[in-house]
Amino acid sequence: MKLMDMKAKVILSLFIVLFLTSQAFAGWMVESVNRDTNGEETTEILYVQKNKMKSVGPEMIMITDLDKNLLYIVNPKPEFKIYWSGTPEEMRKGIEEMTKQMEEAYLKNMSPEQREQYKQYKESMKEKPKEPATKKKFEVKKTSEKAIVAGYPTRKYQVWVNGELKEELWISSKIKIKDEIDLNKLEKFKEAMSGPEEEESYESSPEYMALMEQGIPLKSINYSNQGNSVNEVKKVEKRKIPDSEFKVPKGYKKISLLELHQLQEMMEQKEEEEEEE
């Protein structure tokens, strides 16, 4: 998993939790299939209960405890038995430090002339005044289209940003947000992860949040310059989830974020090489 993809995936998972609900002493298990811009499909399972959430995917397992303000990233391969944990601020700072270290390693492989050119480029970027952020226009449009997804009736909505279609969602009002997740804690957690310089996101807009309060999106299509990605829920199940599901397994070793990232990169490279054989 690429460096910034790790942060983006964590934030995306937090947004997904906004879609969920539960009754007292019960949680939800949601199984979905994601198809990325390259057409590759992966299955993920999300567990949510009492301000805790766990996302299980092929590249990582992520556990979030909103009451303790902690995030855990666990390598999904049981033979490694490693994990990282920290606050959202610590993850953001860790990624910034990783970026700096990787940049320094990149510079070491440059010639003196290339390093000087890179230095001049960095200086020129610092000198450029930042353009004032323009207020974005967010719109949510309700359509007449309906469909049955994962056994639930849904209605299609569209999300527009400055006149450009960004997302389509098929929302079921049969599953509504209640008291299982403290949305204020969730939003603060996400903001701490993103940092003050993060670009304004439509997912945090009042228009989008109001849409999420209507129910759970069982299917969504995200539109971007890189292509379209699709997420579709295949199963929604209300169940009592044991507390152990939200804990790092015993015997796992805590490592740094950089070590975790390097291992993820190594695993991906190995898988690519095996596919080419």
C-alpha positions as CSV (number, residue, x, y, z in Angstrom):
1,M,0.0,0.0,0.0
2,K,1.4,3.4,-1.0
3,L,2.3,5.9,1.7
4,M,-0.6,8.3,1.2
5,D,-3.0,5.5,0.3
6,M,-2.7,4.3,3.9
7,K,-3.9,7.6,5.3
8,A,-6.6,7.9,2.6
9,K,-7.9,4.5,3.4
10,V,-8.1,5.2,7.1
11,I,-10.1,8.4,6.5
12,L,-12.4,6.6,4.0
13,S,-13.1,3.9,6.5
14,L,-14.1,6.6,9.1
15,F,-16.5,8.0,6.5
16,I,-18.0,4.6,6.0
17,V,-18.8,4.3,9.7
18,L,-21.0,7.4,9.4
19,F,-23.3,5.2,7.3
20,L,-24.0,2.7,10.1
21,T,-26.2,2.4,13.1
22,S,-27.2,0.0,15.9
23,Q,-29.5,-0.6,18.8
24,A,-28.3,-0.8,22.4
25,F,-25.9,-3.7,23.0
26,A,-25.8,-4.8,19.4
27,G,-23.5,-4.1,16.6
28,W,-23.4,-4.4,12.8
29,M,-21.3,-6.5,10.4
30,V,-21.2,-5.2,6.9
31,E,-19.6,-7.1,4.0
32,S,-18.9,-5.2,0.9
33,V,-17.1,-5.5,-2.5
34,N,-14.9,-2.7,-3.7
35,R,-13.9,-2.3,-7.4
36,D,-11.1,0.2,-7.8
37,T,-10.3,2.4,-10.8
38,N,-8.3,-0.5,-12.4
39,G,-11.3,-2.9,-12.1
40,E,-9.7,-4.9,-9.3
41,E,-12.1,-6.2,-6.8
42,T,-11.6,-6.8,-3.1
43,T,-13.9,-7.8,-0.3
44,E,-13.9,-6.0,3.0
45,I,-15.8,-6.6,6.3
46,L,-16.6,-3.8,8.7
47,Y,-17.7,-4.3,12.4
48,V,-19.2,-1.5,14.4
49,Q,-20.3,-1.4,18.0
50,K,-20.2,1.0,21.0
51,N,-17.8,3.6,19.5
52,K,-15.5,0.9,18.2
53,M,-15.0,-0.1,14.6
54,K,-12.9,-2.7,12.7
55,S,-12.2,-2.8,9.0
56,V,-10.8,-6.1,7.6
57,G,-9.4,-6.0,4.1
58,P,-6.7,-7.9,2.2
59,E,-4.1,-5.2,2.7
60,M,-4.6,-4.3,6.4
61,I,-6.9,-4.6,9.4
62,M,-7.8,-1.3,11.0
63,I,-9.3,-0.9,14.5
64,T,-10.6,2.4,15.8
65,D,-11.5,3.1,19.4
66,L,-13.2,6.5,19.6
67,D,-13.5,6.5,23.4
68,K,-9.7,6.0,23.8
69,N,-8.9,8.1,20.7
70,L,-6.7,5.3,19.4
71,L,-6.1,3.7,16.0
72,Y,-4.6,0.2,15.4
73,I,-3.3,-0.9,12.1
74,V,-2.6,-4.7,12.0
75,N,-0.8,-6.6,9.2
76,P,-3.4,-9.2,7.9
77,K,-0.8,-11.9,7.4
78,P,-0.7,-14.0,10.6
79,E,2.8,-15.2,10.0
80,F,4.1,-11.6,10.6
81,K,2.1,-10.9,13.8
82,I,2.9,-7.1,13.8
83,Y,0.9,-3.9,14.3
84,W,1.1,-0.2,14.9
85,S,-1.0,1.9,17.2
86,G,-1.3,5.6,18.2
87,T,-3.6,8.6,18.2
88,P,-4.8,10.1,14.9
89,E,-2.4,13.0,15.5
90,E,0.5,10.6,15.9
91,M,-0.4,8.8,12.6
92,R,-0.5,12.2,10.7
93,K,2.9,13.2,12.2
94,G,4.3,9.7,11.5
95,I,3.3,9.9,7.8
96,E,4.9,13.4,7.6
97,E,8.1,12.0,9.1
98,M,8.0,9.0,6.7
99,T,7.6,11.4,3.8
100,K,10.7,13.3,5.0
101,Q,12.8,10.2,5.4
102,M,11.8,8.8,2.0
103,E,12.7,12.2,0.4
104,E,16.1,12.1,2.1
105,A,16.7,8.6,0.8
106,Y,15.7,9.7,-2.7
107,L,18.1,12.6,-2.6
108,K,21.0,10.3,-1.7
109,N,20.6,8.5,-5.0
110,M,20.8,11.8,-7.0
111,S,23.9,13.4,-8.5
112,P,25.1,16.7,-7.0
113,E,23.5,18.5,-10.0
114,Q,20.2,16.8,-9.6
115,R,20.1,17.6,-5.9
116,E,20.8,21.2,-6.6
117,Q,18.0,21.3,-9.2
118,Y,15.6,19.7,-6.7
119,K,16.7,22.1,-4.0
120,Q,16.0,25.1,-6.3
121,Y,12.6,23.6,-7.2
122,K,11.6,23.2,-3.5
123,E,12.7,26.8,-2.8
124,S,10.6,28.1,-5.7
125,M,7.6,26.3,-4.4
126,K,8.0,28.0,-1.0
127,E,8.2,31.4,-2.6
128,K,4.9,31.0,-4.4
129,P,2.1,32.7,-2.5
130,K,-0.7,30.4,-1.6
131,E,-3.9,31.1,-3.5
132,P,-6.8,31.9,-1.2
133,A,-9.2,28.9,-0.9
134,T,-12.4,29.4,-2.8
135,K,-15.6,28.3,-1.2
136,K,-16.9,25.2,-2.8
137,K,-20.5,24.6,-3.7
138,F,-21.9,21.3,-2.5
139,E,-25.2,19.9,-3.8
140,V,-27.1,16.7,-3.0
141,K,-29.7,15.8,-5.6
142,K,-32.5,13.2,-5.0
143,T,-33.4,11.1,-8.0
144,S,-36.4,9.1,-8.9
145,E,-34.3,5.9,-9.4
146,K,-34.9,3.1,-6.9
147,A,-33.3,-0.4,-6.5
148,I,-33.0,-3.3,-4.2
149,V,-29.4,-3.7,-2.8
150,A,-28.4,-6.5,-0.4
151,G,-32.1,-7.1,0.2
152,Y,-33.0,-3.5,1.2
153,P,-34.9,-0.9,-0.8
154,T,-32.8,2.1,-1.8
155,R,-33.1,5.4,-3.6
156,K,-30.4,6.9,-5.7
157,Y,-28.8,10.3,-4.8
158,Q,-26.1,12.3,-6.5
159,V,-23.4,14.5,-4.9
160,W,-22.2,17.5,-7.0
161,V,-19.2,19.8,-6.2
162,N,-19.0,23.0,-8.1
163,G,-21.2,21.6,-10.8
164,E,-19.2,18.3,-11.2
165,L,-20.7,14.9,-10.3
166,K,-18.5,13.3,-7.6
167,E,-20.5,10.5,-6.2
168,E,-23.8,8.5,-6.6
169,L,-25.2,6.7,-3.7
170,W,-28.1,4.2,-3.3
171,I,-29.4,4.8,0.2
172,S,-31.7,2.7,2.3
173,S,-33.7,4.5,5.0
174,K,-34.4,1.1,6.6
175,I,-31.1,1.4,8.5
176,K,-30.7,4.8,10.3
177,I,-28.0,6.3,12.4
178,K,-28.7,6.1,16.1
179,D,-26.5,6.0,19.2
180,E,-23.9,3.4,18.5
181,I,-21.3,5.9,17.2
182,D,-20.6,9.3,18.7
183,L,-20.5,11.4,15.5
184,N,-18.8,14.3,17.2
185,K,-16.0,12.1,18.4
186,L,-15.8,10.5,14.9
187,E,-15.6,13.9,13.2
188,K,-12.9,15.1,15.6
189,F,-11.0,11.9,15.0
190,K,-11.1,12.4,11.3
191,E,-10.1,16.0,11.5
192,A,-7.1,15.2,13.6
193,M,-6.1,12.6,11.1
194,S,-6.5,14.9,8.1
195,G,-4.7,17.9,9.6
196,P,-5.4,21.7,9.1
197,E,-4.1,21.8,5.5
198,E,-6.3,19.0,4.2
199,E,-8.4,20.1,1.2
200,E,-12.0,20.8,1.9
201,S,-14.0,17.6,1.5
202,Y,-17.6,17.2,0.4
203,E,-17.9,14.3,2.9
204,S,-17.7,16.8,5.7
205,S,-20.2,19.3,4.3
206,P,-23.5,19.8,6.0
207,E,-25.3,18.8,2.8
208,Y,-23.5,15.4,2.8
209,M,-23.9,14.8,6.5
210,A,-27.6,15.5,6.3
211,L,-27.8,12.9,3.5
212,M,-26.0,10.3,5.7
213,E,-28.6,10.9,8.5
214,Q,-31.3,9.5,6.2
215,G,-29.8,6.0,6.1
216,I,-27.0,3.8,4.9
217,P,-25.6,3.8,1.4
218,L,-25.6,0.2,0.2
219,K,-23.9,1.1,-3.1
220,S,-21.8,4.0,-4.2
221,I,-19.9,5.1,-7.3
222,N,-17.1,7.6,-6.9
223,Y,-16.1,9.7,-9.9
224,S,-12.5,11.0,-10.3
225,N,-10.0,12.0,-13.0
226,Q,-8.3,8.6,-12.4
227,G,-11.5,6.7,-13.1
228,N,-14.6,5.4,-11.3
229,S,-14.6,3.2,-8.2
230,V,-17.6,1.2,-6.9
231,N,-18.5,0.0,-3.4
232,E,-21.5,-2.3,-3.0
233,V,-22.7,-3.9,0.2
234,K,-23.4,-7.7,-0.2
235,K,-24.5,-8.4,3.4
236,V,-25.7,-6.4,6.4
237,E,-26.1,-8.3,9.7
238,K,-27.0,-7.1,13.1
239,R,-25.2,-9.0,15.8
240,K,-23.6,-8.8,19.2
241,I,-19.9,-8.5,18.6
242,P,-17.4,-9.7,21.3
243,D,-15.0,-7.1,22.7
244,S,-12.1,-9.3,21.6
245,E,-12.9,-8.5,18.0
246,F,-11.7,-4.9,18.5
247,K,-8.4,-5.9,20.1
248,V,-5.0,-6.7,18.7
249,P,-4.4,-10.5,18.9
250,K,-2.1,-11.6,21.7
251,G,1.5,-12.2,20.7
252,Y,1.6,-9.4,18.1
253,K,4.6,-7.1,18.2
254,K,4.2,-3.3,17.9
255,I,6.5,-1.7,15.2
256,S,6.9,1.8,13.8
257,L,4.7,3.3,11.1
258,L,7.7,3.3,8.8
259,E,8.5,-0.4,9.4
260,L,4.8,-1.2,8.7
261,H,4.8,0.8,5.5
262,Q,8.0,-0.9,4.3
263,L,6.6,-4.3,5.0
264,Q,3.4,-3.5,3.1
265,E,5.4,-2.3,0.1
266,M,7.5,-5.5,0.2
267,M,4.4,-7.7,0.3
268,E,2.8,-5.9,-2.6
269,Q,6.0,-6.1,-4.7
270,K,6.2,-9.9,-3.9
271,E,2.6,-10.4,-5.0
272,E,3.2,-8.5,-8.3
273,E,6.3,-10.6,-9.0
274,E,4.3,-13.8,-8.4
275,E,1.5,-12.7,-10.7
276,E,4.0,-12.0,-13.5
277,E,5.5,-15.5,-13.2
